[in-house]
Amino acid sequence: SASASAYRQSISAQLKDCFVRMVNEDANSHMVGSAMSEIGRSFKQRLLELAEEELGQPPVPYCFLALGSMARDEQLIVTDQDNAIILSDNATTEDREYFRELASWVCNALDACAYPLCSGKYMAVNPKWCMPLKVWKASYSKWVSNPEYDSLLNVTVFLETRWLYGNESFNAELQAHLFDSIEKSSVFLSSMVSDSVSVSPPLGIFNSLVLEKSGENSNTLNIKKFAINLLVDLARIYGLSSGSEKAETIARFNHAYEHDLLSEDMLKNVLGSFQFLTQVRLSQQLTALKEGKVPDNHIDPNAFGSFERKHLKDAFRIIADLQEYTKLRFIDSE
């Protein structure tokens, strides 16, 4: 409706203003990510309260989760919504209908508040991600024991969950089950490593930056897909290997260093690269907003000076080195 569209535009403008103000005041990527994630979680919590007022009290206990960058405290202005619901094992078919309505209400309201629907459908409105606790556990066990592409993708999405509303113990119990299943698996971690090193950072053999050759994003590179996400994936591996319970990328790498999985020099290089790349992404999105454009994750290295281009190449080389080191440590040593 027209009123919903106007409301979305108003909320979207406020989110953008908040983002611009933080970046203009030299807030670093960690500060911006934490603040934007907290704002998003607050939106979801308030919408869940309003949904219960609209639909009535839930028939059984449940837990509403945030996933992905919002759970990692790494959300920026270019985002969508990722969420899920864990239901009590006592939930009946009739009860699940209530939660289908609740999820639909909340997800559509989030969309109206400038948190677009997830193109991958990792949302509570999808029946696959609104299940009783015992069904979640069975799914996790199946994914970990058969880590083919779809299963591996599901596990990596649900490696990072953040309780938002309802019975917090459901999330704690499910995460404990996930980590226990991974620890007992003889194939999961190596499959995860193979997947994480299958995509290389955009650096050519002659030290040139590899850019997209055609389409609307030609002569640019997707800094999130081909750089930042690679570090996020590697951090998941080192977090699991060192027994970290943290979801944040930086915290996972620090925990790995504390447990002798990374050298001090390697840690400094990796964290420096992650922070530099995220700061570049922040700056590019800020520039787009100031120019009245829709911000995205594509950067044009030709718009940078030689100093920044050199640092981009250095960061990509560090990612490639960490991928090779990880492959040698977790696959080739088996």
N, C-alpha and C positions, 0 to 999 in steps of 0.2 A: 504494500500500500504506500501511498504518498507519505503518510506520517512515519512509517517504518523507514522509508528511504531517507527522510529528513533526519530522523534520529541517528541512523547509521552514519550519515555524513557528519553530524555534530560530534559523535563519539570518535569517529575516525580523525577528525580535525584535532580534537583534544589529545589523542594519542600521538599524532604527528608533532604537535606543539611541544609535548613533553619530551619526546625523542630529540627534537631539534634543540631544545633548551639544554638538555644534558650534554649533547655532543658539543654545542657551542661553548659550554662552560668547561670543556676539556675533561669531561668524565671519561674514564677509560672503558674499554669494551666489557670488562668484568662488571663494573658499576652499572653500565647501561643495561647489560643483559639481566642482571639481578633485579633492577628496578622494573624493567618491562615485563619480566616474568611474574613479579609480585603483583603488578597491576592486573595482568591477565588472570592470575589465580583469584584475585579479589573479585573480578567480574564474574567468574564462574561460581564462586561461593555465593555471591548475592543472587545470581540468577537461580541457583538451586533453591535458595530460600523462597524466592518468588514463585518458583514452579510448585513447591509443596503447598504454598498458600493457595495457588490456583487449582491444583489437582487433589488436595487433601493429603493427610499424613500417609507416608509409605506403609504398605501392609506388612513388610518385613524389613529387617535391617539391610543396609546396603552401603557400599563405599564407592564414591565417585573419584576417579583418578585423572590427573593431568599426565601427559606423556611427552616424550621428546624434549625439545629445547626448553619448553616451559618447566619441565621437571628438572632439567640440568641447570636452571638459572642462566640460560644463554639465549633467550629470545630477543630478537630485534624487531624492527618495524615491518620487515617482510616476513610474514608468517601466516599460518592457518591454524585451525584447531585440531588437536589430537587428544582424545579422551576415551575413557572406558568406565564400565560399571561392574563391580563385583557384587553379586547378590548373595544373600543368605542361602544356605543349602535347603532351607525350608520353603523357598519360594515355589509357589504353584504356577500352573499355566496362566491362571487368572491374575496372579500377582505380577507375572512377567508382562502382561498387557499394560499394567499401570506404569511399569518402568519403561516400556516402549514409548508411552505417551510423555513421560517425564524427559527421557532422552531427546525425543523429537522437539519438545518445548525448549529445552536448554540449548541444543545445537542450533536450532533456528534463531533463537534469541542471540546467541553468540555471533552468528552470521550477521544479524542486524546491528551488532555492536562492533563491526569491523574486524571480526575474527572469522575469515571465510571458512566454508566447509572444506574438509580435507579431501583432496582429489583421490587419495589412496583409500578413503573410507575408513580410516582408523578413528572412528567415532562411536560413542555409546549408542547412537541411533542405529548403527549396524548390529543386528542380532548376534553376530559373531563376537562382538566385543561388549556384550551385556549378558553375562552368564553367572550361574551359581558358582561359588568358590570351588566345589569339587570338580566341576566341569573345566574351570580354568586350570586347575592342577593337572587334570588328565591331558589337557591340550599342551601345557608346558612340557610334560613328560614326553609326549609324542614328538613335539618339535625338537627337543634336545636330542632324543635318541635317533632321529632321522633328519639330520640337518641339511636337507636339500634347500634349494633357493628360497621357496616360499616360507618354509619352516624357519630358516635362518633369518629371513627378513622379519618375521613375526617376533622371534626372540629378541633381536636387536631393538625393535621398537619398544618391547616391554621390559627391556633391561633397565629403562629409566622411567620410573613411575613416581608420582608425588601425590600423597593423600591430599584431597581437597575438602571432602565433606562426607559425613556419615561415620561408619564404623572403621576406624583406622586400623584395628587389629586384622581386618581382612587383607589389607595390603601387606602388612608385615608378614603374615602367615604365607601369603602367596609368593612374596619375594624370597622368603627363606626356602620354600619348596623349589623355586627356580634355581637358586644358587646351589642347593644340595643336588639337584638333578644334573647341573653342569659339572659339578665336582666329581660325580660318579661316572660321567660319560667319558669314554675313551676316544671319541671322535669329534666332539663338538668344538673344542678350542681350535684344533687344527683346521677344521672346516671354516671356522670364523676367520682364521688367519689367511687362508687361501682366498677367501672372498675379499678381505680387506686389502690385499696386495694386487688384486686383479685389475684395479684402476690406478693408473700412474698419474702423478702430477704433470701439468702441461709444460714440460721442458723437453725440447728436442735434443738430438744427439750432438748438435753443434752449439749447445748452450743457448738456443733460441727459444722464445716463448711460443708455444703451440696454440694458435687461435682458431676459432671456428671459421670455416671457409665459406659458408653460405648461410642463407636465411636472414631473418631480421636481426640476429645477433652476430653477424659476420664481423670478423676482426676484433672480437672480444673473447674473453674466457670467463667461465662461470666459476668464480672464486669459492663459492660454497661447495659446489658439487665436486670440483677437481682439486681442492686444497683443504678447506676447513673440515669438510665431512671425512676426508681421509684421516685427519688427525683425531677426530671424534671416534672413528672406528678403531683406530689403534689404541686410543685411551681405554676403550671398552675392554680390549684384550688384556692390557696391562693392569687394569683395575681388577678384572676377574682373576688373573694370575697371582696378584699380590693379596687377594682377599679384601679389597676395598669395598666398603659399603656406600661410598660416595658416588653421586651421579655426575658431578661436575668434571669436565675434561681436565682442567688444571689439577684438581684434587686427585684424580686418578693417576696422573703422571707422577705427582709428588709422592703418592703412596707407593708406587712402583719403585721409585728411587730409594725411598726409605727401606724397602725390602730387597735392595740390591739387584733389581731387574734392569735398572738403567744407571749409567755412570753419571757423575755430576755434570760433566761437560755435555753429555747427550741431553740431560734434563734441561740445562740452560738453553741449548739450541732449540729444542722442541718447544719449550714454553715461549721463548722469544719469537719463534716463527708463528705460533698460534696467536699470540697477542698482536703481532704485526699484521697478519692476514685479516684478523677480525677488525682491527682498527682501519685497515684499508676498506673493508666492507662497510663499516660505519660511515667513513668519509664519503664513499661513493653514494650511499643512500641519502646522506644529508644533502649532497650536491643536487641529486635528482629532485628532492623535495623543494629545495630553494628555487630550482628552475621550473617548478610546476609540473614535473614529470612523475610518472609512476616508478617508485624505486624498485630495483630488482637486484640480482646477485651477479650481474654481468659487468665486468670492468674492461676498460679499453687501456691496455698498457701504454699505447702510443700517446695517451694524454698525460703520462707521467714523465718526470724528469729522469735522467740517467741514474741518479741516486736511488730513487724508488724502484726503478726497473731492476737494478742490481739486487736490491733487497728482496724483491719478488723471486728472482731466480735463486738466490741463496735459500729462501724459505722452501721453495719447491725441491731444491736439492737435499735439504735436511729431511723433508718428508720421504723422498725416495730412499735416502740412506737408512731411515728408520724402518721403512718397509722391508728393505733387504735384511737388516739386522733381525727384525721380527721373524721373517721367513726362516732364516738360518737357525734362530733360537728355538722356534716352536715346531718347525716342520722338518727341515733338513737334519736336525740333530736326533730325530726319532729313529 
